[in-house]
Amino acid sequence: MLTIEQIENAILQLPPEEMGELLEWFLDLDYQRWDIQLEKDIVKGNLDALAAEAIVVAKF
């Protein structure tokens, strides 16, 4: 397995177009993980208080 330092060095050697592809892939991965965590938090009820507060604020 590569170390973070090795990965960073490899990234710095990428041509600009490949850097853009990597960035797009990484952002997609981050969004997918965010969606999974959000769904877990919703199921657990972790966002219920925030949702209730938003409804109260929206009425004003």
C-alpha positions in Angstrom: 0.0 0.0 0.0 1.2 3.5 -0.8 1.8 6.1 1.8 0.1 9.5 1.6 3.4 11.1 0.8 3.8 8.7 -2.2 0.3 9.4 -3.4 0.9 13.2 -3.0 4.1 12.9 -5.0 2.4 10.9 -7.8 -0.5 13.5 -7.9 2.0 16.3 -8.3 3.5 14.6 -11.4 0.1 14.3 -13.2 -0.4 16.3 -16.4 -3.2 19.0 -16.0 -5.9 17.0 -17.8 -5.3 13.9 -15.7 -5.3 16.1 -12.6 -8.8 17.3 -13.6 -10.0 13.7 -14.1 -8.6 12.8 -10.6 -10.3 15.8 -9.0 -13.6 15.0 -10.7 -13.3 11.4 -9.5 -12.4 12.4 -6.0 -15.3 14.9 -5.7 -17.8 12.3 -6.9 -16.4 9.8 -4.3 -16.8 12.5 -1.6 -20.4 13.3 -2.7 -21.3 9.6 -2.6 -19.9 9.2 0.9 -21.7 12.4 2.0 -25.0 11.0 0.6 -24.5 7.7 2.4 -23.7 9.5 5.7 -26.7 11.8 5.3 -29.0 8.9 4.7 -27.7 7.1 7.8 -28.2 10.3 9.9 -31.7 10.7 8.6 -32.6 7.1 9.5 -31.1 7.5 13.0 -33.1 10.7 13.5 -29.9 12.7 14.0 -31.3 15.6 11.8 -34.8 15.7 13.3 -34.1 18.7 15.6 -32.5 20.6 12.7 -35.5 19.9 10.5 -37.9 21.0 13.2 -36.0 24.2 13.7 -35.9 24.9 9.9 -39.7 24.5 9.8 -40.2 27.0 12.6 -37.8 29.5 11.0 -39.5 29.0 7.6 -42.8 30.1 9.0 -41.5 33.6 9.8 
